[in-house]
Structures are given as C-alpha cells and as structure tokens.
Amino acid sequence: MSHDVPLPSIPDEEAFSTLLRAGVAMVLTDPSLPDNPIVYVNDAFSRVTGYERSAVIGRNCRFLQGPGTDPDHVRLLREAIVAGREITVDLLNYRADGRPFRNRLLIAPVHDPEGAITHFLGIQKALSEEEARRAANASPDHALREVQHRVKNHLAMIVGLIRLHARQGTGDPDTLVRRVESLQFLYEELSAAGFASRGERLPLDAYLSRVVNAVAHLDGRAGLSVQFRAPRTLASVDVAARLGLLLSEIVTNALEHAFEGRDGGTIDVRLEAGEDGALRLLVADDGRGLPDGTTWPDMGSMGGRIALQLIEGLSGRLSVESGPGGTRVALDVPAGIGDDPPQFA
C-alpha cells in the first residue's frame, strides 16, 4: 500500500497555536527575541506550574528553576538550545507557590521550510515521587532520545496535515486535541517507572486503553459504551505511537458517524495475538454502518490521510466490513515489523 501525501517538514506558528487547548503541558519560545522568551503556553502548563499565562508570556523559562535545581541539568539545556538540538532531561522545578516538583522536560527545535529555527517546543510531565525515584536509579537516556524523535515526528505529521487542511477550510480542532492527547499518553507511558528495564518497550495494552478511554471521555455521550480488551503486551516506541494514533482515528470516526440519530451504542476494541507472533487490532461498533458508496479511510479527509500513513508505516493490512448492523475494522500487523516486534505476555 502506497499513499504519498506531501507534508511540510515543520508546521508554522499559526498551526502550533491550535495546540494551546491540548491536554499535554506545552510551551513555545522564540529564540529570535532577546533571551528566548515564552510566546505561547497552554492551559495544561498553568495547571502543572500554577502560573497564569499572563505571568509567563515574555519571560525565559528559567523562572521555574530554584535553589535545588541541578546546575549541570541547566547547562545541558542551555547547550542544547544554543546548538539547536533536541534534549530531554529530568529537572527540579518550582511551582508558583514555591513547591518543588520533578519535571521531565522535552525540548525540540521547530524549523521553517528553509531549515531555520523559528521556535523551541517544550513538553512537560510532572513526575510522581515514585517515578522520580525510579528514574534516578535507571539509565533512560536512550529511551528518552527515542521518545524525543517519535513524539516530534508524529506531532509534525499531524500538524502538517492540519495546516494542509486549514488551507482548504477543513479540519476539526476537537480531533486535533484527541491526536495530541494520544501523544501525551505515549510520553507518559515512556516516562513510567521500569521502562528502561523492560528493554525499552512500553506496555502497549495500558497505553491503548488510555487512548480509547480519553477519546470516549471527550465524546461525553452517556449512552455510548466503549470497551477495551487486550492481553499484556509490550511493544517498541514506534509501533505503539503508530497504533495509538491509528486507534484514536478509528474510534473517533466511529463516534462521529456510527451513531447519528441514536442515543446509545457500543464500540468494542480488542488487541489480539495473531499467527506466528503477528498483532491484530479489532474495532467493532453496532452503529448504522458506512453510508452507501463511502469508504474508510478516505484520502479526501485529514483523518483518512493520517490513518493511511500510519497503516503504511506499520506495514499493516486493513480490512473494513460494514452493514446495517455496524462496522468492523481489523488491522493486521506482521510479526517482523521493525527491529523489535511486540511481545505478548
């Protein structure tokens, strides 16, 4: 399957501004201004740090540092920013009320089409005491470098498509929130205690369950039930990232179209072990089925393009069956995908 969609390598300032409503704590700084000040923060940043947006715009992020912040960590951040490269570091920061918290900070440069750095994107996760303790005893450097690349690459793909469809007058900001939240969950699973000790794999079942529950929560209809079943499964970062985003697309599409004119319904999601170590993802709903003459994924929609790229990246085989009793989507992923295929417990 080959579906080549031309994408801008990095989205521009207007595209990134739509991320302000996302659930993950994010900041955007502008290195072209003196002292590389913050130019955007979202509501999640304020929830994590206690600082209102009006109190941080125009300031350098160092105001989060305090007496216990390790100067070596600050030096690493400064060197990465000067060099224009990505970095992830666990940093002791301080909230507005003075309380310290361990902050897993990912910083990545954002380039324009000519390759010049226009902004730095920061993604934050406040670690629990247990996560911080285990992280201090682990060696997650390689894993963190991996999540830097995966989160940034998938975010660039999503926002690039949003930019493309914005020019065409299409695209739904709520579906953007769902996609960015699935990246947030990936980042949180990678930050969980014990990740490095599992050979740099993450619990795919736990991650996909969180994605499904988040999409259902955003929908908010009490009469709709979304069920998830899966055995304990460990997967590489890349496989998990693609599957999480693809599952978000499939479930979102079902919630938007399958139950029109109905007060309730069910979506059943299952992750199964296929033959010879292959992986199968099943999503079935009891809705009204696809309208006559339509197909999914549809190359004419933003979600369809995202889904097709993700399927191609997984070397997956997709089948869709639809009728008056509902729609059933099955994705088969070969066992040999990538250098580190999924493992079922």
N, C-alpha and C positions, 0 to 999 in steps of 0.2 A: 504494500500500500504506500503510495507516494502522493503527498499533498503539500506542495511547496507554497508557503504563504510569505511574501516579502514583509519583513518587520523592520522597523527602525531599531538600531542596536541598543539605544537607551532612550527612554521617554523624556519629554521636555518638562519644564516647570509646571505647565498647566495640567499635564497628566498626573504628575505626582501630587498636586494639590487635592485631587479627588481621594487620596488615601487618608485624608485627615479624619474621616469618620470610621476608620477601621479599628478593630479591637486590639491590635498589637501596638505597643508604645513606640512611636516613631518621632524622629526629629529630622529636619533638613537644614543644613547650614550652607552658607555661601562664602567660599574661600576668596571670591573676588572683592569682598568687602573687608575693611580693616578688622583684624582679629577673628576672622571666620565666624561671624555671629549666626545664631539661630534665626532662620527666616520663617520656618513652619514648625509647629508641634501639633499633635492631635490630642483629643480628649484623654486617651489612654495614658499619655505621658503625664498629664496633670494628675490622674488617679494614682499613678505609681509614685510620683515625686511629691505631690502636694502643692506644686507650684502652678498658679494660674497662667494661662497663655500670655496675658498682658505683662506678667512679671519676668518672662524669659525671652520674648522676642527682642532681638538686637543684642543679646548677650552671648558670650562664649560659653560652651558647655562646662567649663571648669568650675562654675559656681556650685556644681553638685559635689565637688571634692571637699575634703575636710582634713582634720588633723590625723586621722587614721588611714588616709589614702596612701597607698604604696607609691613612692616617687618613681620607682622603676616601671610600674604599670603606666604611669602618666608619661614617662619618657617614651615607652613603646608606642603609645597612642600618638604622641607628637611626631615621632619619626615616621610612622605610617602615613600620617596626614601630609607631612612635608613631601614624602616620596610618592604620594598619590596612590597608595595601595590599600588593599583590604586588610582588616585586622579584627580579631575577636579577643576580648580579654575580660576576666572577672575582676571587677573594680569595686572597692569600697566607696560608696557614695552616701550622701546625706539628704534626707528629705527636708522639706521646708520647715518642719517643726524640730529639726535637729537630729532626728532618729537615723542611725546608720542602717544601710541595707547593702547586701552584696548584689551587684548589678552585673549581669552578663551582657556586655555591650558588643554589638557587631557594627562595624563602620565600613562602608563601601563607597568608593567614589562613583559619581554619576557623570557620564561623558555626553557631550553633544555629538551629532553625527560626524563631526570632523575629528573627534577624539579628545577634545579639550575638556578638562574637568570643570563642570559648572556648579556642582553641589556635592556635599557628602551626605549620605543617608545613614542614620543611626537607628538601630533596632535594639530595644532594651527588654530584658527579662529579669525581674527581681527574684533572686533565688531564695528558697526556704533555707532555714538553718541546716536541715539535713542535706539538702542539695549542695549547699556551700561547703559543708564538712566533707562530704564525699568527693566533691570536685577538688578540694585541696589535697586529697590523698591519691588522686588519679592523675593520669597524664593525657588529657583530652586534646592536645594540640592538633593532632592530625584530624580528629573528628570535627573540631571547630573550624579548621580550614575547609573541610568538606562542606559543612553546612553553610559557610560563607558563600561558597561558589554556587551551591544548589539554590539557596534562598534567593540570591541575587539573580541568577539566571532565569528561574521560573518567574520571579517578580517582573523582570524585564520583558519576558514573553507576554505576560498578562497585560501589563500596562501598555506595551507596544500595540497590542491588538485593540485595547480600549482607545488608544489615540487614533488608530486607523478608523474605528467605527464612529468615534466622535466627529470626525470629518464628514462622515456620511449621515450624521444625525441620528445614530442608533446607539444602543447600549444602555444598560440599567445600572445606576450606582449601587443598588442593593446587591446585585450579583457580584459586583466588584468586592464589596465587603466580605461576602462569603469566600471568595477566592483568596483574599489576603488573610482571612482568618485561618484557612486551611494551611497556609504557610506559617502562620503563627504557631499552630499546633505542632507542625513539623519541628519548628525551632525548639519548642518546649519539650517535646519528646527527646530530641537530641541532647538537650540540657539535663535530662533526668539522670538521677544517680545510677551508676553502674553501666552507662552506655559504653564507655571505652572498654570495660572489662568483658563486654559481650562481643568483642571482636569488631567493634564499630558497626554494629547493627542496632536497629531500634525495634521495639515491639509494634509490629505492623497492625495487629488486631486492636491494640489500645488506641493507636493513632487514628485509624479509620473510624473507630467507634466515636471518637471525639468529633471528627469531621461530620459524620452523619447526625449526631445529636445537635451540633451547632447549626447546621442547615435547617433542621426541623424546628429548632428554637426560634430562628429568625423568621420562619414562616408564621408561627404563632397560632395556627388554627387548632382549636382544642379537639375537633372531631377527627383529625388525621393522626394515624399511628405509624411511626417509623420504627421498625425492628431491625436489630443487627445481631448476627451470629457469626462467630469465627473461632477456630482453634487458635491456640497460642502460636504466633508466627513471628519470626524475626526476619527483617529484610534490610537491604542496603538503603542508604540515604536516597539515592536516585530513584530506585523502584518505589520507595514509599512516597516520595514527593510527587511523582507522576500519578500513582494510584490515588493518592489523596485528592489531588486536584481533579482527576477524572471522575472520581466518585462524587465529588461536590457538584460537578456539572450534570451528572446523570440524575442525582436526587433532586437538584434544583429544577431541572427540566420537568421531572415527574410532578413535583409540587406545583409548578406553574401551569401545567397543561392537562394533567390526567384527571383532575377532579373538578373541572369547571362546571358550575351549576350544582355541585353536590356539597353536603355539609361534612362528609366524612369519607374515610378510605384508609387503605393500608399500603405501606411500602415495605417490602421485605428485602433486606440486604444480607447477603451471605458471602463469606470468603471460604473457599474450599481448596483442598489439595487435589490437583488433577493427576493424570497419569504421569509416571516417571518424574515426579517432583515438580510438575507444572503447577501453575496457580490459576484458579478460576474465581472471578468476581461476578456475582449474580445480583441484579436489582430487578425486582418484580413488583408491579403495582396492580391493584384491582380497579383501576380507573376506566375511562371510556375508550382508551386506545388512541392511536395516532389517527388524525383525520385522513380520509381517503386522499391518495395522491401525494402525501408528505413522507419524508424520510428523516431519520435522525442517525448520526449527526448531519446537520445541514451546513454546507460550506458557505451559505449566504448569511449565517448568523455568527456573532462573535463566539458564543459558547460552542457552536459546532466546530469552528476552526480550532479553538483551543483543544477540544476533545480529540479531533483527528491528529493533531500534532502529538498529543500525549500518547495516543494509541500507537502511532508510528514509532515514537521513542521507546516504547516497551516491546516493540516487535510483536504486538498483540493481534489477535484475531477477534473481531467484534461481530456478534450476531444479535439481531433485533427482531423479535416476534411481537406482533400487535394485533389485537382484535377487540371486539366489544367487551370482552372480559378483562381487558387490561393489556399492559405492555411488559415484556420480559427482555431485559438486556443482559447479555452474557459476554464477558471478556475473558479470553484465554491467553495467559502469558506463558511463554515457553520456559522450561526449567533453566535453560542456559542463558537467560537474559543477563547481560553484564558479566562482570568477573566474580560476582558474589550473589548467586541465586538465593531466593528465600528459603528458609528452613521452617518446617512445621514441627511443633513440639510433640 
